[in-house]
């Protein structure tokens, strides 16, 4: 299987090599960095209205805030990019930005 040569493609390739079934839906976590708690709370409401399940958390070490949004889907490169672009578009007016994604692997 071929993957684009960028951060997202490399992550997918690594998951594929580790044996993750890319034809099976996974719960994907998307991360949106926000400047502070108040902004994160506003953004969480915007993202929930767009159909994302999300919660706000602060990193214990860096004290940075992030909205964690989950979506159950296939790990498809084009869809991952599309969602990250949408998260960027929705968060940019509030000072946030899409900051990657992850999947829990058993």
Long-range contacts (C-beta under 8 A, 24 or more apart in sequence): 3-77, 4-77, 7-100, 8-77, 8-80, 8-81, 8-84, 8-101, 9-77, 11-101, 12-75, 12-77, 12-80, 15-75, 15-103, 15-105, 18-105, 20-75, 20-103, 20-105, 22-74, 22-75, 22-76, 23-74, 24-74, 25-72, 25-73, 25-74, 26-72, 26-73, 26-74, 26-75, 26-103, 27-70, 27-71, 27-72, 27-103, 27-104, 28-70, 28-71, 28-72, 28-73, 28-75, 28-80, 28-101, 28-102, 28-103, 29-68, 29-69, 29-70, 29-101, 29-102, 29-103, 29-104, 30-68, 30-69, 30-70, 30-71, 30-83, 30-84, 30-87, 30-98, 30-100, 30-101, 31-66, 31-67, 31-68, 31-69, 31-98, 31-99, 31-100, 31-101, 31-102, 32-66, 32-67, 32-69, 32-87, 32-91, 32-96, 32-97, 32-98, 32-99, 33-64, 33-65, 33-66, 33-96, 33-97, 33-99, 34-65, 34-66, 34-67, 34-91, 34-94, 34-95, 34-96, 35-65, 35-95, 35-96, 36-65, 37-65, 39-65, 39-94, 39-95, 39-96, 40-65, 40-66, 40-67, 40-96, 42-94, 43-67, 43-90, 43-91, 43-94, 43-96, 46-90, 46-91, 46-94, 47-87, 47-90, 50-86, 50-90, 66-99, 67-91, 67-96, 75-103
